[in-house]
Amino acid sequence: MKRLFDVIVSLSVLVAFSPILLLVALLVRTKLGSPIFFTQIRPGLHGKPFKMVKFRTLTEQKDESGHYLPDADRLTSFGALLRSTSLDELPELWNVLKGDMSLVGPRPLLMEYLPLYTPEQYRRHEVRPGVTGWAQINGRNAIDWETRFQLDVYYVDHQSFWFDMKIIVLTAAKVLKREGIQQEGQATVTKFTGSGKN
């Protein structure tokens, strides 16, 4: 039932929001240049890698050595607007349609984090990663890593259709309020370096 719901909703939203997707794509091309999309390999169900796609929100600025500048230096006001409204996340519905992701589940993080998880934290990969999740409506990027993983595992243990509906409704409210977009002093969130318990 969850997979059927994911397919129906993601396809419906992609079709209904196609003019918005096209407009955002044109704005990204105009304001940030090419490429329009940001793609990155992320761990999915059981840690299996997949290519996640989002609208790009950062410039391509590099230092004299050819390395990208910190995210905070590359995040423009336009990119910050896309993130705060979650419009940059809309292309992830394609990942949902393909079966890489679900509408609701723990957010897909970085592949490099996999060996850093404790066995309990790794349980977040027992379900498909989501466009939104229980951690996203309980602080999003503003909470610490330990709390985020606890919330992710709580979702794994309590997932249900009605729990997903609750998360989707609360996500819409969070997006409208633009809460929890970043940690204090960060463009988004600090990198996870391990809990010290693994």
Secondary structure as the mmCIF struct_conf table of DSSP 4:
data_model
#
loop_
_struct_conf.conf_type_id
_struct_conf.id
_struct_conf.beg_label_comp_id
_struct_conf.beg_label_asym_id
_struct_conf.beg_label_seq_id
_struct_conf.end_label_comp_id
_struct_conf.end_label_asym_id
_struct_conf.end_label_seq_id
HELX_RH_AL_P HELX_RH_AL_P1 LYS A 2 ALA A 16
TURN_TY1_P TURN_TY1_P1 PHE A 17 PHE A 17
HELX_RH_AL_P HELX_RH_AL_P2 SER A 18 LYS A 31
TURN_TY1_P TURN_TY1_P2 LEU A 32 LEU A 32
BEND BEND1 SER A 34 SER A 34
BEND BEND2 ILE A 36 ILE A 36
STRN STRN1 PHE A 37 PRO A 43
HELX_RH_3T_P HELX_RH_3T_P1 LEU A 45 GLY A 47
STRN STRN2 PRO A 49 PHE A 55
STRN STRN3 LEU A 58 LEU A 58
STRN STRN4 LYS A 62 LYS A 62
TURN_TY1_P TURN_TY1_P3 GLU A 64 SER A 65
BEND BEND3 GLY A 66 GLY A 66
HELX_LH_PP_P HELX_LH_PP_P1 HIS A 67 HIS A 67
STRN STRN5 TYR A 68 TYR A 68
HELX_LH_PP_P HELX_LH_PP_P2 LEU A 69 PRO A 70
HELX_RH_AL_P HELX_RH_AL_P3 ASP A 71 ARG A 74
STRN STRN6 LEU A 75 LEU A 75
HELX_RH_AL_P HELX_RH_AL_P4 SER A 77 THR A 85
TURN_TY1_P TURN_TY1_P4 SER A 86 SER A 86
HELX_RH_3T_P HELX_RH_3T_P2 LEU A 87 GLU A 89
TURN_TY1_P TURN_TY1_P5 LEU A 90 PRO A 91
HELX_RH_AL_P HELX_RH_AL_P5 GLU A 92 LYS A 98
TURN_TY1_P TURN_TY1_P6 GLY A 99 GLY A 99
BEND BEND4 ASP A 100 ASP A 100
STRN STRN7 SER A 102 VAL A 104
BEND BEND5 GLY A 105 PRO A 106
HELX_LH_PP_P HELX_LH_PP_P3 ARG A 107 PRO A 108
HELX_RH_3T_P HELX_RH_3T_P3 MET A 111 LEU A 116
BEND BEND6 TYR A 117 TYR A 117
HELX_RH_AL_P HELX_RH_AL_P6 PRO A 119 TYR A 122
HELX_RH_3T_P HELX_RH_3T_P4 ARG A 123 GLU A 126
BEND BEND7 VAL A 127 VAL A 127
STRN STRN8 GLY A 130 THR A 132
TURN_TY1_P TURN_TY1_P7 TRP A 134 ALA A 135
HELX_RH_3T_P HELX_RH_3T_P5 GLN A 136 ASN A 138
TURN_TY1_P TURN_TY1_P8 GLY A 139 GLY A 139
HELX_RH_3T_P HELX_RH_3T_P6 ARG A 140 ALA A 142
BEND BEND8 ILE A 143 ILE A 143
HELX_RH_AL_P HELX_RH_AL_P7 TRP A 145 HIS A 158
HELX_RH_AL_P HELX_RH_AL_P8 PHE A 161 LYS A 177
TURN_TY1_P TURN_TY1_P9 ARG A 178 ARG A 178
BEND BEND9 GLY A 180 GLY A 180
BEND BEND10 GLN A 182 GLN A 182
TURN_TY1_P TURN_TY1_P10 GLU A 184 GLY A 185
BEND BEND11 GLN A 186 THR A 188
HELX_LH_PP_P HELX_LH_PP_P4 THR A 190 PHE A 192
BEND BEND12 GLY A 196 GLY A 196
#
